[in-house]
Amino acid sequence: MYHHHVKLILLALGGLLLIGGASCLSQQSRHLCGINELSTASLRLSPGSEVVFPGDDDFGAVTLRWTNFSRPTYSVAVIPALESDVQKLARFATACDIPFLATSGAHGFDTTLGRVKQGLEIDLSRFRAVSIDATANTLIVGGGVRFSDMIDAVYAAGKEISPLTTSPEQDHGTGPCVGMLSPTLAGGVGRYSGLHGMISDQLLSARVVTANGSVVTASATEHSDLFWALRGAGNNFGIVTEATYRVFNLTSRIIVNADYAFSPNASAAIIDYFASFGDNTPPKLALILFGKYDANTKDVSNMHTISATHPSPTHLSCKRGTQLSLWVNIVYAGRLVELQPLLDPLLAKVTPYRQNVSEIPWSQMLYYNFFGATPSAPAACAAKGLDRDIYGGAIKSYDKREWNRFIANFSSFLRGADEASRSSIFFIEQFSKVKVLQIPDEETAYPWRDITAHLYIYVNYGHGDEKSEVLYSARKLPRLRALKKIWDPENAFRFAHPFV
Ligand SMILES: Cc1cc2nc3c(=O)[nH]c(=O)nc-3n(C[C@H](O)[C@H](O)[C@H](O)COP(=O)(O)OP(=O)(O)OC[C@H]3O[C@@H](n4cnc5c(N)ncnc54)[C@H](O)[C@@H]3O)c2cc1C
């Protein structure tokens, strides 16, 4: 079945010393580049490593991705066990000019990843260790860690970190299965950004395998130029094998997850509600609006949504079967009694046809969102292998007229859609930028601290056809390109939204 997903963000991310690139390879050593003859022995990988070829039983599982749309293809997948294995693989691939990708959660949807054709996958799934030092307030993770790997451990230590978000799609979400490093390296949009900044703002240091197979530590005090680039454009600079993050005492052990489903007649009131926060979404509040097909969408008789100044689209049906459902997810880093005054302005205007408001442990956040669409980490990871084509956009403020037009068009699209097209969705993420803006722009490569609601553009939410300026900003590109010449002169890391 073909699933066509539209993510619209309307507002506003050793052994073979072949150092020096393919040109340095002698004719004699060229035979070492045969990708189809690779073995742990030929690469001198550690005994715990594995080499998997397309004919092997587990090749499909090892190379499975969240989306098949414009996906990378591989002639071989290698599962390294040690950092030294990753070094050998990077050296080998760079020297032989073999397209390669290190993978963690395999949720990257950037279409430029599809330029890896018959390449080498470096599967980091054996780099998923997690350790916490509650006294030092640090979390150390392996480069292949997924969000679900560390959430419980962080919570058990009485700590928190900004987690990513999840979306329900075909009624099951996949967020917990997303790798932790890739979002971090792109900047990292998360619900706790109002409290702790971007996910990358919590990164303290990273061990990075560079294109020539060296390993360096990047932090504020070591290779600080690389550390700057890692926090916003990091997918283009190396393979992180281990990362240290700052964690924080829990703002509240118990938080609120509130989910509401509205008919499209509520759309004007919802967008007024989002817009009412202006640039000042409270730090503890995270709002997501998610639009999807729902055969059971229905009007609720007592709702009164049409504001005199901003009429909602007139031709939308209020009857059962309208089919576009607007889900509002609200996460609040505190108790319901504190959140209630922030909910009242919305609920005074519109009545959901379905709701679930729960006080939950912080660690359960990703599993409660959107009416519990993601029951568990294994369920999240089981939702891979579909065709998903994602587009993004970013805005700093809401244009009500555009919004109304969009809702009318999307609604009518869903009404006429076949079953596969009905799986199209859109969503808007509006998180507080209080802490994000406290960190000076020049401190990291991440360029879009002033976006009000993360309706992309931001590197990891990009489609793949955007200009580099749109993703990285004209202001950051000169320094990024200069650093690229130092750290990756062969441009081996050129498949995730490349900028050279
Ligand atoms: C359901 C879903 C929810 C999402 N939610 C958020 C969100 O809340 N906030 C947000 O900011 N983004 C979010 N994203 C976007 C996400 O940041 C990107 O899709 C990201 O690239 C996925 O990382 P991955 O490790 O799962 O993917 P992969 O496909 O494994 O990797 C993607 C890219 O990152 C590189 N990479 C992976 N691991 C490493 C590493 N250890 N060192 C160096 N490079 C590495 C890969 O080489 C590749 O270029 C979401 C995506 C999905 C599909």
The ligand as an SDF file (V2000), in Angstrom:
LIG
                    3D

 53 58  0  0  0  0  0  0  0  0999 V2000
    8.4630   10.2740   13.6510 C   0  0  0  0  0  0  0  0  0  0  0  0
    9.5240   11.3390   13.6390 C   0  0  0  0  0  0  0  0  0  0  0  0
    9.5610   12.2610   14.6740 C   0  0  0  0  0  0  0  0  0  0  0  0
   10.5480   13.2600   14.6580 C   0  0  0  0  0  0  0  0  0  0  0  0
   10.5680   14.1680   15.6640 N   0  0  0  0  0  0  0  0  0  0  0  0
   11.5460   15.0980   15.6890 C   0  0  0  0  0  0  0  0  0  0  0  0
   11.6170   16.0320   16.7570 C   0  0  0  0  0  0  0  0  0  0  0  0
   10.7910   16.0490   17.6370 O   0  0  0  0  0  0  0  0  0  0  0  0
   12.6310   16.9130   16.7530 N   0  0  0  0  0  0  0  0  0  0  0  0
   13.5830   16.9300   15.7810 C   0  0  0  0  0  0  0  0  0  0  0  0
   14.4850   17.7640   15.8490 O   0  0  0  0  0  0  0  0  0  0  0  0
   13.5450   16.0640   14.7480 N   0  0  0  0  0  0  0  0  0  0  0  0
   12.5370   15.1670   14.6830 C   0  0  0  0  0  0  0  0  0  0  0  0
   12.4530   14.3210   13.6220 N   0  0  0  0  0  0  0  0  0  0  0  0
   13.4150   14.4560   12.5230 C   0  0  0  0  0  0  0  0  0  0  0  0
   14.6670   13.6870   12.8800 C   0  0  0  0  0  0  0  0  0  0  0  0
   15.5460   14.5650   13.5630 O   0  0  0  0  0  0  0  0  0  0  0  0
   15.3760   13.1780   11.5940 C   0  0  0  0  0  0  0  0  0  0  0  0
   14.5030   12.4090   10.8490 O   0  0  0  0  0  0  0  0  0  0  0  0
   16.6460   12.4150   11.9570 C   0  0  0  0  0  0  0  0  0  0  0  0
   17.5380   12.4720   10.8740 O   0  0  0  0  0  0  0  0  0  0  0  0
   16.3860   10.9810   12.3280 C   0  0  0  0  0  0  0  0  0  0  0  0
   17.5410   10.4230   12.8870 O   0  0  0  0  0  0  0  0  0  0  0  0
   17.7540    8.8400   12.8700 P   0  0  0  0  0  0  0  0  0  0  0  0
   18.9920    8.5220   13.6020 O   0  0  0  0  0  0  0  0  0  0  0  0
   16.5010    8.1710   13.3210 O   0  0  0  0  0  0  0  0  0  0  0  0
   17.8890    8.5740   11.3110 O   0  0  0  0  0  0  0  0  0  0  0  0
   19.0530    7.9400   10.4180 P   0  0  0  0  0  0  0  0  0  0  0  0
   18.3900    7.7710    9.1070 O   0  0  0  0  0  0  0  0  0  0  0  0
   19.6610    6.7590   11.0780 O   0  0  0  0  0  0  0  0  0  0  0  0
   20.1130    9.1080   10.3330 O   0  0  0  0  0  0  0  0  0  0  0  0
   19.7720   10.3230    9.6870 C   0  0  0  0  0  0  0  0  0  0  0  0
   21.0500   11.1030    9.3630 C   0  0  0  0  0  0  0  0  0  0  0  0
   21.7840   11.3130   10.5550 O   0  0  0  0  0  0  0  0  0  0  0  0
   23.0780   10.7370   10.4470 C   0  0  0  0  0  0  0  0  0  0  0  0
   23.4200   10.1040   11.7260 N   0  0  0  0  0  0  0  0  0  0  0  0
   22.7130    9.1990   12.4260 C   0  0  0  0  0  0  0  0  0  0  0  0
   23.3700    8.8610   13.5430 N   0  0  0  0  0  0  0  0  0  0  0  0
   24.5160    9.5600   13.5400 C   0  0  0  0  0  0  0  0  0  0  0  0
   25.6220    9.6280   14.4200 C   0  0  0  0  0  0  0  0  0  0  0  0
   25.6970    8.9000   15.5380 N   0  0  0  0  0  0  0  0  0  0  0  0
   26.6470   10.4470   14.0870 N   0  0  0  0  0  0  0  0  0  0  0  0
   26.6030   11.1970   12.9560 C   0  0  0  0  0  0  0  0  0  0  0  0
   25.5840   11.1670   12.0830 N   0  0  0  0  0  0  0  0  0  0  0  0
   24.5510   10.3520   12.3820 C   0  0  0  0  0  0  0  0  0  0  0  0
   22.9620    9.7040    9.3500 C   0  0  0  0  0  0  0  0  0  0  0  0
   24.2130    9.4460    8.7470 O   0  0  0  0  0  0  0  0  0  0  0  0
   21.9960   10.3650    8.4120 C   0  0  0  0  0  0  0  0  0  0  0  0
   22.6490   11.2980    7.6190 O   0  0  0  0  0  0  0  0  0  0  0  0
   11.4940   13.3180   13.6030 C   0  0  0  0  0  0  0  0  0  0  0  0
   11.4540   12.3740   12.5750 C   0  0  0  0  0  0  0  0  0  0  0  0
   10.4730   11.4020   12.5800 C   0  0  0  0  0  0  0  0  0  0  0  0
   10.4230   10.4310   11.4490 C   0  0  0  0  0  0  0  0  0  0  0  0
  1  2  1  0
  2  3  1  0
  2 52  2  0
  3  4  2  0
  4  5  1  0
  4 50  1  0
  5  6  2  0
  6  7  1  0
  6 13  1  0
  7  8  2  0
  7  9  1  0
  9 10  1  0
 10 11  2  0
 10 12  1  0
 12 13  2  0
 13 14  1  0
 14 15  1  0
 14 50  1  0
 15 16  1  0
 16 17  1  0
 16 18  1  0
 18 19  1  0
 18 20  1  0
 20 21  1  0
 20 22  1  0
 22 23  1  0
 23 24  1  0
 24 25  2  0
 24 26  1  0
 24 27  1  0
 27 28  1  0
 28 29  2  0
 28 30  1  0
 28 31  1  0
 31 32  1  0
 32 33  1  0
 33 34  1  0
 33 48  1  0
 34 35  1  0
 35 36  1  0
 35 46  1  0
 36 37  1  0
 36 45  1  0
 37 38  2  0
 38 39  1  0
 39 40  1  0
 39 45  2  0
 40 41  1  0
 40 42  2  0
 42 43  1  0
 43 44  2  0
 44 45  1  0
 46 47  1  0
 46 48  1  0
 48 49  1  0
 50 51  2  0
 51 52  1  0
 52 53  1  0
M  END
$$$$
